[in-house]
């Protein structure tokens, strides 16, 4: 548990959170810690934190923020937005000689690759790139689909019996998609908007009240409504 009495505590405690958790062997814990730090840093900049509060690590949801006024308390679930076949190809890339490459345009949310074709985008150091790359708005179009799938998958989890429901429930999405460094964030959010309308009209009993996205050193606050954007650097958050 980490306790924050004022904005100054954010500056002082984030380095301690790093040293306490970020170097752990569990990669999921490392990424959850990174995301929680970006979340606190960004909400602090947006003046959307109510002090004092405690940040608590837990399961289902992954974190909670507890406030003296319970109406300001919230549960926060963390997830990756990615493609399974792309992540499998990344794992295979790590086994290849230094200088080997992975062409991301072979991996798409609209065409799941069979396991035997996972290596289609891998190139050895001496091999030339042969993919077609990306044209037009394709990166933003694919990004929106990957983010949508992450939202729907975690909303299904939110409706499981074991998931604890808070007065406010938030989803924190860490973008790990093949197109993450190629997108124009504002343009990509415009592609996401129709999926947000679908989300509101879906039949899930419980839905996240706020959904945030971390992508390419950018924090997007609540894509369900505000879409406020904060840029950050690793140096700013002591990573």
KOLZAZA-988285 format. One record per residue (C-alpha): z, y, x. Coordinates in steps of 0.02 Angstrom, whole numbers, plus 50000, padded with zeros to 5 digits. Example, Ala and Ser with C-alpha at 12.3 -4.5 7.8 and 13.67 -1.06 7.14 Angstrom:
503904977550615503574994750684
***
This chain:
500005000050000499605017650060500505032649984499725049949973500785065149927499505078649964497745081850030498445082350208498975064150190497145059250168496765066150343498305058250421498255041150338496405037150351496535033850540498015022550506497025013150372495645010750501496815003750633497724992950507496244985050418494524989550483494564977950634495084962450540494094946450554493704945850368492074955450347492374957950160494034966350201493184977550329491884983150204493144985750065494174996350184492655006650236492195009450054493955014350004494025027050147492355034750095492955034849914494575044249956493695056150076492345060349947493505062149797494615073149903493145084549941492685084949756494495089149708494575073749596496195066249662497875068949575499375068549692500495059449724499655042349712499735025149792498195015249845498554996649825497494982049887497384968149758496164955949676495154958649517495034973349538494994975049727496024991049730497055001549613497655019449618499345021649535499945039049483501545045749407500505049949254499825032849207498305040949123497705045549299497905027749366496345017249390495695000449446494295000249575493134985449601492044984949758490364976249772488794975449878487084979549809485914968049905484704953449894485284935949938483644930850021483654946750126485444943450184484994925450228483514931950330484684944050420485794929450467484294920250538483764935950633485434935650726484974918450795483324924450869483054932151043483514950551070482104962051013481644951150863481304960550701481484958650514480164966550401481104971750242479574973850132479454954950110481084955150009481074962049833482204961249679480654957449577480164941749674481534930049730480984919649879481254900749882482404894950022480974887850125480154905150134481694915150183481014917650361479374925550303479874942850366480534937650538479584942150696479924937050876479904950951009478114947151061477454946450883476634961250794477224967350624476064961050489476874967350328476134980850218477664992050225478135003350079477045015949989477445029449862479075027349766479225008749792480855010049892481695020349754480995008849619481674993149704483325001649746483635005849563483344987749514484544981349648485894993849596485644989149413485894970749451487504974649547488164984649399487784970949273488484956949382490134966049407490244971349225490134952949178491624950049296492554964549215492484954649053493264938849124495034934749067495784935849242495174953649274496534966749247495974981249139496634998749176496555014449071495125019349188494035006249273492875010849416491515001649512491195006249694489485000149752489094998749938487204998949960486624984950075484844983650010483264981550116482734999350070484395008250100483785019250243482115023350161482585030849994482665048649934484345047749845483945060649710482275052349671483105035149670484415041049545483025046449428482365028649432484125022349396484365033249240483445021649118484565007249176486095018049141485495020248962485305001248950487074999349018487815010248882486875000648748487344983548817488494971948720489874970248851491604972348774492294980948929491274992949035491635002949192492105020849153491435027349318490205019849442490025026749619488755022349754488885023249944487155023650023486485030150188487985041350230487975047950052489275045849915488645047649736490065051249617489925043149445488095039149413488545036849230488665055649208488995068449346487935061649490488835073249612488295069749791489335071049949488585068750123489735062250259489685056850441490625042550523491495055250634492185064550482493065049050418493605042750589492515027250589
***
